């Protein structure tokens, strides 16, 4: 028995709804798995920070080197925390917000500035130092650009909200 085109069209909305439910469930599962992996990454960052700090102390490194290690790992932990926050926000609202990702970019840029600055503490003349200075300049412009983008996103959100009155 063959189905008529009218019956085929009638069955399609049911199929589309079922497919939508399956895809929504898979999406939630995928977000959950990614969230768990981010939690594992955060635990590894914290464990790695403790391990690197104790190793640096045992090796007799100076306080500034140990401080750079700890600060670098703290910024990495903040990046992971911001990713978890963004994921949770997406799961609750089913919308991707721009602002958390701008903050992730800002933190990552500041982290890179820290590493480049620590690397330039040992001055070497020549192309290596020139490359570090160019990278610091580009990263500085990137910080300004990301900060401006965050400001503009917040400004646009303020204008979208209904004004009392």
N, C-alpha and C positions, 0 to 999 in steps of 0.2 A: 504494500500500500504506500503510495507516494503522497507526500504532503503538498498541498497547494502553496503557491507563493504567499497567499494571505495568511495561512497558518504559520509559515516560516517567519514572516514579519511579526506575527503575534508572539511567537516564542522568543524573539530576540531580546526584548526588554528584560525578561526573566534571566536570560543568559548573561546579559550585560550586568545586571544587578549582582548576580552570583559571582561573576568575575571581579566585580568591584569589591565585594566582601573578601574574596580570597586575596586580592592584591593589597587591600587595607590590612588584613591580618599579617601578610608577609612583610609589609612595610613596618608594622609595629614590632614584629619579631626581629627584623634587621636592625631597627633602632635600638632595641633591647640588647642585642649582641654587641653592637658598637659601643653602647654605654658600658657594658661589662668590660670590654676590652680597654676602654678609656680608664676605668677604675683600676684595672691591672697595671696599665701604663703609669698612672699616678702613684701606685704603690711602689713600682720599680724606681720611679724618680726619687721618691722619699728614701727608699732603701739605698739607692745609688748615692744620694747626697750624704747619708750617714757614712757609708763605706768610703767615699772619696775624701770626706773630711777626716776620718780617722787615719786613713792612709797618708794624707798630706801632713797630719800632725806627727805621725810616726816617722815620716821621712824628714822631718825638721824643716818643712817649708815655712816661709815667713807669713806673717799675719795677712798681708795684702793678697798673696796668692790664695790662701785659704778663703779669705773673704770673697774673692772673685769666683772661686768654685761654688761657694754656698749661694752667692747672689745669682749666678748663672742658673743653678738648679732651682732656686726659688722662682725665677722668671719662667723656667720651663714648666714648673708645677702650676703656675698661674695660667699658662697657655692651655694646659690640659684641663684645668678647672673651668676656664672660659669655654672650651669645647664642650665639656659636660653640660654647662649651663645652656649653651646654644642648642644642644641636642634635646635637653629637657624642654626648652621653650618650643622647639619645633614639634615635639610629641604632644604638648598641651594645646597649642594653637593651630597646628597644621599649617603654619606659615613660617617661612624663613625670614628672620629679621637681619637687617644689614649691620646694625650697630655692634653686636657681639663679635662679628668677624672683623670689623674695623679695629676693635680693641685687641683681638688676637694678633692682627698685623702690627699694631702699635707696640705691643709687648714683645713680639718677635724681633721687630726692628731695634728696639731698645736693648734687647738681649744681644743682638749682633753688634751694636755699637759698643757694648761692654766688652765683648770678645776682641773686637778690633782695637779698642783702646788699650786693653791689657797686652795685646800683641805688640803695640807700638811703644810700650814701656821700655822695651829693649831696642833703642833706636839703631837702625841700620841705614846708612845713606844709600842712595841709589834707587833703582826701580821699585824695590820692595816697599820702601817708605813712601814713594810717590803713589803706588797702588793703594796703600793703606789710607793715605790722605784723600785720595779720590773716592774711595769707598766710604769713608767717614762723611765726606761732603754729600754724596748721593743719599746716604742713610739719613743725614740731617734734613735734606729736602723731603725725604719720604715721611719722616716724623711730622714735619709741618703739614704735608699733604694729608696724612691720615687724621691729624688733629682737626684740620679744616673740614674734612669729610664728616667726622663725628659731629662737629659743630653744625654743619649744614643739615645732617640727618635729624638732629635734635630740633633745630629751628623749623624744619619742614613738618615734623610731628606736632610741634606746638601750634603751627598754623592750621593743621588739619583738625585739631580738637575743637569741638564746638565752644564758642565763647559765651560766657554767662551774660545774660542780659538784656 
